Amino acid sequence: MSEIFAFDSTAFEPDVAFARYCDLYARGADIERTNAPFFARVRSWRLDRTILFAREYGGICHRRRERVESDGFDHFTLNHVVAGELFAGPDGKAMSIKPGESLLIDTSEPAETGADHVVLITVSLARDSVRAAVGDVEGLHGYLIGASEGGLLGAMLRALVEQMPHLPFVAHAAVTRTLIDLLSVAINPYGSGARSEFYRLEHVRYESVRRLIEANVGAPDFSIQDITNATGISRAGLYRLFESCGGVNRFIQMCRLQQLRDRLDNRAFDAMSLAELAPRLGFSDESHASRLFKQAFGITPGAYRAASIRGTQDPAVDLMACRWNSTLSELQ
């Protein structure tokens, strides 16, 4: 399933709602209340190494300060304001972001975002995706994209929020590629340089290999040699492409774990035990799958499935946070 979570503060008493919102965002930011009344409505979807949020909130400020040194975040967020006013930027240097404007935030740097009342669309993008769009990512923390420069990008984001509930999984990679292209146009309206083109080609190579891996992830004997035979990319080239992921073998392992998590979230697979699912996704056995799943996501497959089933009827903040946290790890 592509939806990660949905949260609406009106479902709770005010103090409880704020506490749950803080729990939901506990890994990503410290939340402070402002003088304005607190409210928050959030929907989120997982795309291809991209997370999309449709948000409306007020009376709060999100801050990333000391946690920047310890949480390991290394991606960018793009905040596009639809209505209201967002105050955001590097920590201590927040600026006013008006409707139609967008702001890039580097999560490896201290930052703050807040509002009395704002409607916005936020996209979390892997660092290599932003690099593919603009080449050099230095100086992008707090980069403001004007309404005219980012017009096409903003139009796509607004349309995407409307279409996400109906968007087939097979379209996710194409959507992410289009976002990268439109981000490039918004930041470099007169064309990108050679560095950007180099990273874009590297990104295309990476995506080609990734799709090949995902198509064959259920084959337990699928190997690096199969990838080099199919793509013509050398082992050294593959290592360079997937170095940030811990290598190709680690990436294959994470693809299997992500597909297992998706099936545990999908009620159509509830009749299948872990012992049945594991070999279909390339794991040697149930024990192997369970051990790796716990290492990656901090919860056993059985406990995750049980929480997911409960969440179908009564969405719990701990399950929402688990889904979000595990998805955030895919951006690093």
C-alpha positions, -999 to +999 in steps of 0.1 A: +000+000+000+013+035-008-004+054+020+017+056+051-007+073+075-035+098+080-038+120+111-066+144+121-063+162+154-101+167+156-104+130+164-089+136+199-092+160+228-069+190+222-041+180+247-042+144+236-042+154+199-010+175+205+007+147+224-001+122+196+011+146+170+044+150+189+047+112+191+041+109+154+068+134+145+092+123+174+119+110+151+119+140+127+115+171+149+108+187+182+073+202+183+065+235+201+031+251+205+026+288+196+000+313+207-024+302+179-048+273+184-033+239+176-048+217+148-032+193+123-045+172+094-019+151+076-021+125+049+011+108+035+020+084+007+051+065-002+063+069-038+096+058-053+122+068-027+100+098-021+074+106+005+045+129-002+025+148+025-007+168+022-007+189+054-028+216+071-018+228+105-015+257+128-004+267+163+029+247+161+066+250+152+088+221+141+124+225+151+155+205+142+185+215+163+206+191+184+189+161+168+206+169+135+238+155+149+223+121+160+193+111+139+213+105+106+188+123+084+204+131+050+175+140+027+158+172+015+122+183+021+104+206-004+076+226+012+051+240-013+025+264+002-010+261-012-028+285+012-020+305+043+016+314+053+045+292+063+074+305+084+104+283+076+141+282+069+175+275+086+172+276+124+169+312+135+164+325+100+128+316+092+112+335+063+077+340+052+066+315+024+035+327+006+010+307-016+027+294-047+062+295-033+083+265-022+112+261+002+139+235+002+153+223+035+183+201+040+176+178+069+213+175+078+212+212+088+193+228+117+159+242+106+125+253+117+090+254+101+058+267+117+025+285+110-006+299+126-025+284+097-011+269+065-021+244+038+010+229+022+024+199+003+057+185+015+079+161-004+108+143+012+134+136-015+166+114-013+197+135-015+208+118-047+175+127-063+181+164-056+216+160-069+203+145-101+180+176-104+205+204-098+240+188-097+255+207-068+234+206-036+255+230-017+236+262-008+202+246-012+193+247+025+167+274+028+165+279-010+133+297-019+116+289-052+093+317-064+058+311-076+066+318-112+098+297-113+081+268-096+048+271-113+050+238-131+064+220-101+036+234-079+009+224-103+021+189-104+023+186-066-013+199-063-025+174-090-005+146-074-022+150-040-056+146-057-045+116-078-024+096-052-053+075-039-059+063-074-023+061-087-011+026-095+021+014-080+038+009-114+035+047-120+054+057-088+089+056-105+077+078-134+062+103-110+094+106-090+114+111-123+090+139-133+094+156-099+131+156-103+129+171-138+105+198-127+126+206-096+155+210-121+135+235-142+124+254-111+160+259-098+177+261-132+152+277-155+178+284-181+193+249-182+215+228-161+253+225-163+276+195-170+277+185-134+239+182-132+238+162-164+265+138-150+244+131-119+213+128-139+228+101-160+241+083-129+206+085-114+191+070-146+217+041-144+208+036-107+171+036-114+175+010-142+194-014-119+170-008-091+140-017-112+158-049-124+165-059-088+129-053-077+116-073-106+138-103-096+139-099-059+119-131-053+146-153-069+169-165-041+198-171-065+196-136-081+231-123-081+254-093-089+265-113-120+229-114-132+229-076-130+261-071-148+250-095-176+217-076-180+230-040-178+266-041-189+276-022-158+308-035-142+310-046-106+330-015-098+303+007-114+276-011-094+295-006-062+298+032-070+261+035-078+250+017-046+278+028-022+254+051-002+230+021+003+257-001+017+264-020-015+243-039-040+238-070-018+225-048+010+202-030-014+187-063-026+182-073+010+163-041+017+141-045-014+131-079-001+123-065+034+103-036+019+082-060-002+077-082+029+065-052+049+041-042+021+026-077+021+022-076+059+003-043+054-019-058+027-049-076+040-051-097+008-020-116+021-033-122+057-040-159+049-003-164+041+020-172+070+055-157+072+068-192+064+050-190+030+059-154+023+096-156+031+107-179+002+086-161-023+106-129-016+140-146-018+146-153+019+161-186+028+135-193+054+111-178+080+138-174+106+161-155+082+133-131+072+122-125+108+157-117+120+164-093+092+130-076+095+135-070+132+170-055+125+157-032+098+124-020+113+127-026+151+097-049+152+091-086+144+070-094+113+043-110+134+040-079+157+040-056+127+012-075+110-009-076+142-005-038+146-013-033+110-045-053+112-055-034+143-046-001+126-071-009+097-099-004+122-083+019+147-052+037+134-026+039+161+001+065+164+028+039+171+020+021+139+019+053+119+053+063+133+067+028+126+055+031+089+069+066+086+102+058+103+109+027+082+100+047+050+123+076+060+152+050+062+147+043+025+157+079+017+191+077+033 
